[in-house]
């Protein structure tokens, strides 16, 4: 069980709640980084190379999905712990029944070996692996959903003006860009007609304006705030 696997860590969190808050923050930040990587990779943008340290630290805070992922992980851990405890109890009952049997056949020795509880390091590794798989699946599915909204044109539409360009930067169809998001040094927009992504340096941008009548916030929650 988790209490047996991490007794010292749990006791430390009780004594030092700030450490638990820091751990939750790191988990939220990691979920945000995973989401950014998965989302922007679908548009051919190497987000990890274009991001700075500060972007990684606030990646999860900008995504409510990251907080939801972390909060849903704790009930998952509790459920896994309960299932593991139930399995251990059933194994113990079957092992005691097997020990009461007479004889010393190879089948009895094999059954006793298989009914032994795995070592703590193995159980902890399985827990960690399942949590990673759950988190990556959660983030990937969410990124797929948001990327489909962008490709269908159901995301925030913006117009972009570069420094010294009064006419504005227009996509291939001459209407508006689909806003993907931003990091400290770049703003990312998408041309839905040609399915082309563009990374614009922040220093080269004069202004960005949202297009009137663009999809509402309920359809654009994957889009980062315009910086």
Beta strands, then each sheet from edge to edge (+ up, - down):
strand 1: 157-162
strand 2: 177-182
strand 3: 186-191
strand 4: 196-201
strand 5: 205-210
sheet 1: 4+ 3- 2+ 1- 5+
end
